[in-house]
Amino acid sequence: MITLKEIAEAINGRLLGDGAIPISGISSIKEAKKGDITFIADPAYKKYLGESRASAIILGDDLEADDLKEENIIYVKNPAQAYVGVAQLFIKPRDMLKGIHPAAVVSEGVHIGDGVVVSPYVFVGKGTVIEGNVILYPFAYIGENVQIGEDTTIYPHVTVCDGAIIGKRVTIHGGAVIGSDGFGYIWDGKSHMKIPQLGIVEIGDDVEIGANTTIDRASLGRTVIRRGVKIDNLVQIAHNVSIGENSIIVSQVGIAGSAVIGRNVVLAGQVGVKDHTTIGDNVKAGGGTGITKNVPENSLIMGYPHLPHREWAKLQSYLKRLPKLFEKIRKIERKLGLEVENGRN
C-alpha cells in the first residue's frame, strides 16, 4: 500500500487533498473503484469526473476539476507520462529463483553473470555470454556465441539464433525469432538456389520486441535495431535492415531487405516497406501505407503507393465525389445523345 502523498512525490505532482489516504491500485476513470487512483490524459474524458469512484485522480495543470466529488487531486504537466510513473509503482516483482535450473541445458564455455535466471527447459549454446540480472523464461532457445546484455528479459519460446548481439535492458516477448535466415534465393534456371545467410542481428539497448515478431540475420554484415526502438507484435524485419534510434514499428509491418529506417520514425500498422528503400528521420507513415521509394525526413505519408498526407487526403475527397461526378457525366451524355438524335430528325 502506498499513500497519495508518496505518489505525488514520485511523479513530481502538486497535491490537493488528503495525502495520507492509502492507494491500492491504478485504473481507468470508468472502471476505478475506492482505493484506486485514476487519471485524465484527454480533456474529452473530463465528463466522467462526476461519475468516477476513484479515491484520487491525476489531472493536467490546465484542467479544472469542479465536477470531482473528492478533492484528492494530483496536478502534473503531463498526465499520460505521470500514469506511466504511477503504474510502475504498482508492478509486483516476480518471485523467481536465481541461478540455473537443473532442467535447463547450458553448454560448455558459457559465461553467466550475477543474478541471472535460467529457467527450466532453456537451452544455451556454446560460447554465449549472458550478463548480470538477465531472465530467461522457460523454453527460450539461445544459440551459440550469443551476447546478451544486463537486465534483459527473454520470455518463453523466444529463439535467439547463433551470433546475435542483444543489448542492455532489452525485452523480447514470447514467440519472437531473432536471427533466422533472411529470405534470399537465386534462380539457376531450374530451381531456386539458397543464398547463404552469414551475418547476424544486433539489437541496441532499451529495445522492446513484441510477440511472434521475426528479425532476420543479415546475408553479410548485420541487421541492426538501434537503441530505444519499440517493435510491436507480428512484425517482419528482413535481412540487412537498419532501424534508427527510438523508432516505433507497429503490428503487421513488413520491412523488406536492406531498407534503412531513420531515427524517431513511426510506421503504423500494416505498413509495407520496399527493399533497399531509405526512410528519413522523423517520418510518420499512416496505417496500410505502401512505401515504394525513398522518403525525405520529417515527412507525413499515407496510401499506396505512398503520398504526402495532404495529397492523399485530397485524393480521398475526390474519390468520395466520383459517384456524383459519374452521374453528372451520364446526364450530360444522355442529353447530348438526345440532341444528336433530334438534329437528325
C-alpha positions in Angstrom: 0.0 0.0 0.0 1.2 3.5 -0.9 -0.1 6.9 0.2 -1.3 9.6 -2.1 1.5 11.9 -0.9 4.1 9.3 -1.8 2.6 9.0 -5.3 2.6 12.8 -5.7 6.3 12.9 -4.7 7.2 10.1 -7.1 5.7 11.9 -10.1 6.7 15.5 -9.0 3.0 16.5 -8.8 1.2 19.2 -6.9 -1.1 17.5 -4.3 -4.5 18.9 -3.4 -6.3 17.0 -0.7 -5.5 14.3 1.9 -2.0 12.9 1.2 -2.4 10.3 3.9 -5.1 8.2 2.1 -3.9 4.8 1.0 -3.9 3.9 -2.7 -4.1 0.3 -3.6 -4.1 0.4 -7.4 -4.4 2.4 -10.6 -7.3 2.1 -13.0 -9.1 3.8 -15.9 -11.6 6.5 -14.9 -14.6 4.4 -15.9 -13.5 1.3 -14.0 -11.8 2.8 -11.0 -13.1 1.9 -7.5 -12.5 3.1 -4.0 -8.8 2.9 -3.2 -7.8 3.4 -6.8 -6.1 6.4 -8.4 -7.1 7.3 -12.0 -6.0 9.9 -14.5 -7.3 12.0 -17.4 -4.9 12.5 -20.3 -7.5 13.6 -22.8 -9.9 16.5 -21.9 -12.7 14.6 -23.6 -12.8 12.3 -20.6 -13.5 15.2 -18.2 -17.2 14.4 -18.5 -16.7 11.2 -16.4 -15.3 13.1 -13.4 -18.6 13.3 -11.6 -19.2 9.5 -12.0 -15.8 8.3 -11.0 -15.5 6.3 -7.8 -11.7 6.7 -7.6 -10.2 7.9 -4.4 -7.8 10.2 -6.2 -7.2 11.5 -9.7 -4.2 12.8 -11.7 -5.0 15.9 -13.8 -3.1 18.2 -16.1 -2.3 21.6 -14.8 -4.6 23.1 -17.5 -7.7 21.2 -16.3 -10.2 22.3 -13.7 -11.9 19.7 -11.5 -15.1 21.4 -10.4 -17.1 18.2 -11.0 -14.9 15.9 -8.9 -16.7 14.6 -5.8 -13.5 14.2 -3.8 -10.7 16.8 -3.6 -7.9 14.4 -3.8 -6.1 15.5 -6.9 -2.5 15.5 -8.2 -1.8 18.1 -10.8 1.0 17.4 -13.3 2.3 18.8 -16.6 1.8 15.5 -18.5 -0.9 13.1 -17.1 -0.1 10.3 -19.5 3.6 10.4 -18.5 2.6 10.6 -14.9 0.4 7.5 -15.4 3.5 5.5 -16.5 5.3 6.6 -13.4 2.4 5.6 -11.1 1.9 2.3 -12.9 5.5 1.4 -12.2 4.9 1.8 -8.5 2.3 -1.0 -8.6 4.3 -3.5 -10.6 4.9 -6.6 -8.4 8.3 -8.2 -8.9 8.1 -11.8 -9.9 9.3 -14.3 -7.3 11.9 -16.2 -9.3 14.7 -18.4 -8.2 18.2 -17.1 -9.2 20.7 -19.3 -10.9 20.4 -22.2 -13.4 17.6 -24.6 -13.0 18.6 -28.3 -13.1 16.2 -28.8 -16.1 18.0 -26.2 -18.2 20.7 -27.1 -20.7 23.8 -24.8 -20.6 26.6 -25.8 -23.0 30.3 -25.6 -22.4 32.1 -22.3 -22.4 29.0 -20.2 -21.5 29.6 -17.2 -19.2 26.7 -16.3 -16.9 26.8 -13.2 -14.8 25.5 -12.5 -11.3 21.8 -12.7 -10.7 20.9 -14.4 -13.9 17.8 -16.7 -14.0 17.9 -19.6 -16.4 14.5 -21.3 -16.1 13.6 -24.9 -16.8 13.9 -26.2 -20.3 16.0 -23.3 -21.5 18.8 -24.1 -23.9 22.0 -22.0 -24.1 24.6 -22.8 -26.8 28.4 -22.8 -26.7 30.4 -19.6 -26.2 27.4 -17.5 -25.2 27.8 -14.6 -22.8 24.9 -13.7 -20.5 25.5 -10.6 -18.4 24.1 -9.8 -14.9 20.4 -10.0 -14.0 19.2 -11.4 -17.3 16.0 -13.5 -17.1 15.5 -16.4 -19.5 12.0 -17.8 -19.2 11.2 -21.5 -19.9 11.6 -22.9 -23.4 13.8 -20.0 -24.6 16.5 -21.1 -27.1 19.8 -19.2 -27.1 22.2 -20.2 -29.8 25.9 -20.3 -29.9 28.1 -17.2 -29.4 25.2 -15.0 -28.5 25.8 -11.9 -26.3 23.0 -10.8 -24.0 23.4 -7.5 -22.1 22.5 -7.0 -18.4 18.9 -6.6 -17.2 17.5 -8.1 -20.4 14.3 -10.3 -20.2 13.6 -13.0 -22.7 10.1 -14.6 -22.4 9.0 -18.2 -23.2 9.5 -19.7 -26.6 11.8 -17.0 -27.9 14.5 -18.1 -30.3 17.8 -16.2 -30.5 20.0 -17.7 -33.2 23.8 -18.0 -33.4 25.9 -14.9 -33.1 23.1 -12.4 -32.2 24.1 -9.4 -30.1 21.4 -8.2 -27.7 22.0 -5.0 -25.6 21.1 -4.0 -22.1 17.5 -3.7 -20.7 16.0 -5.4 -23.8 12.7 -7.1 -23.6 11.8 -9.9 -26.1 8.3 -11.3 -25.8 7.1 -14.8 -26.4 7.5 -16.5 -29.8 9.8 -13.9 -31.3 12.6 -15.2 -33.5 15.9 -13.2 -33.6 18.4 -14.2 -36.3 16.6 -16.6 -38.6 17.8 -16.8 -42.2 17.0 -14.0 -44.5 14.8 -14.8 -47.5 17.4 -14.9 -50.3 17.4 -17.1 -53.4 18.8 -17.1 -56.9 17.1 -18.8 -59.9 19.7 -21.0 -61.6 17.4 -21.9 -64.5 16.0 -25.0 -62.9 15.4 -24.2 -59.2 15.7 -21.5 -56.5 19.3 -21.7 -55.1 19.5 -20.5 -51.5 21.9 -17.7 -50.7 23.8 -18.5 -47.5 22.9 -16.1 -44.7 26.2 -15.5 -42.9 25.5 -12.3 -41.0 24.0 -11.6 -37.6 21.4 -9.5 -35.8 22.4 -6.7 -33.5 19.9 -5.2 -31.0 20.7 -2.0 -29.1 20.0 -1.1 -25.5 16.4 -0.4 -24.3 14.7 -2.1 -27.2 11.4 -4.0 -26.8 10.3 -6.6 -29.3 6.8 -7.9 -29.4 5.4 -11.4 -29.5 5.9 -13.5 -32.7 8.0 -10.8 -34.3 10.8 -12.0 -36.6 14.1 -10.3 -37.3 16.3 -11.9 -40.0 20.0 -12.2 -39.8 22.0 -10.3 -42.5 23.2 -12.0 -45.6 26.5 -10.5 -44.8 27.2 -8.0 -42.1 24.4 -7.0 -39.6 20.7 -6.4 -39.3 20.6 -3.6 -36.8 17.9 -2.4 -34.4 19.3 0.6 -32.6 18.8 2.0 -29.1 15.3 2.6 -27.9 13.3 1.1 -30.8 9.9 -0.3 -29.9 8.6 -3.1 -32.1 5.0 -4.4 -31.8 3.7 -8.0 -32.2 3.7 -9.7 -35.6 6.3 -7.6 -37.3 8.7 -8.9 -40.1 12.1 -7.3 -40.4 14.2 -8.7 -43.3 17.9 -9.2 -43.7 20.3 -6.2 -43.6 17.6 -3.8 -42.4 18.7 -0.9 -40.2 16.3 0.8 -37.9 17.3 4.1 -36.2 17.0 5.1 -32.6 13.7 5.5 -30.9 11.6 4.4 -33.9 8.2 2.8 -33.4 7.2 -0.2 -35.6 3.5 -1.2 -35.1 1.9 -4.6 -35.6 1.9 -6.3 -39.0 4.6 -4.0 -40.5 6.8 -5.7 -43.1 10.2 -4.3 -43.9 12.0 -5.8 -46.9 15.7 -6.5 -47.2 18.3 -3.7 -46.9 15.8 -1.0 -46.1 17.2 1.9 -43.9 14.8 3.4 -41.4 15.9 6.6 -39.7 15.5 7.9 -36.2 12.2 8.6 -34.5 10.3 7.1 -37.4 6.7 5.8 -36.8 5.4 3.1 -39.1 1.7 2.4 -38.2 0.0 -0.9 -38.6 0.4 -2.9 -41.9 2.9 -0.5 -43.4 5.0 -2.2 -46.1 8.5 -1.0 -47.0 10.1 -1.9 -50.3 13.7 -3.4 -50.3 16.6 -1.0 -50.5 14.4 1.9 -49.5 15.7 4.8 -47.3 13.2 6.5 -44.9 14.5 9.7 -43.3 14.4 10.8 -39.7 11.1 11.7 -38.0 8.9 10.2 -40.8 5.4 9.1 -39.9 3.5 6.6 -42.1 -0.2 6.0 -41.6 -1.7 2.5 -41.4 -1.5 0.4 -44.6 0.9 2.7 -46.3 3.0 1.1 -49.1 6.4 2.8 -49.1 7.8 2.2 -52.6 10.7 4.7 -52.8 12.9 6.9 -50.6 11.1 9.2 -48.1 12.6 12.6 -47.1 13.0 13.3 -43.4 10.1 14.9 -41.4 7.5 13.6 -44.0 3.9 12.6 -43.1 2.8 10.0 -45.7 -0.2 7.8 -46.4 -1.6 5.5 -49.1 -0.3 3.0 -51.7 1.9 3.9 -53.3 2.7 6.4 -50.6 1.9 10.1 -51.0 2.3 13.2 -48.8 -0.6 13.1 -46.4 -2.3 16.3 -47.7 -2.2 15.0 -51.3 -3.5 11.6 -50.2 -6.4 13.3 -48.2 -7.3 15.4 -51.2 -7.5 12.3 -53.4 -9.7 10.6 -50.9 -12.1 13.5 -51.0 -12.2 13.3 -54.8 -12.9 9.5 -54.6 -15.9 10.1 -52.4 -17.3 12.6 -55.1 -16.8 10.2 -58.0 -20.2 8.6 -58.0 -21.9 12.0 -58.2 -19.5 13.0 -60.9 -20.2 9.9 -63.0 -23.9 10.6 -62.6 -23.5 14.1 -63.9 -21.5 12.7 -66.9 -24.2 10.2 -67.7 -26.8 13.0 -67.7 -24.6 15.1 -70.0 -24.1 12.1 -72.3 -27.9 11.4 -72.4 -28.6 15.0 -73.1 -26.0 15.1 -75.9 -27.4 11.9 -77.3 -30.9 13.3 -77.5 -29.7 16.5 -79.1 -27.9 14.4 -81.8 -31.0 12.4 -82.4 -33.2 15.5 -82.6 -30.7 17.0 -85.1 -31.1 14.1 -87.4 -34.9 14.5 -87.3 
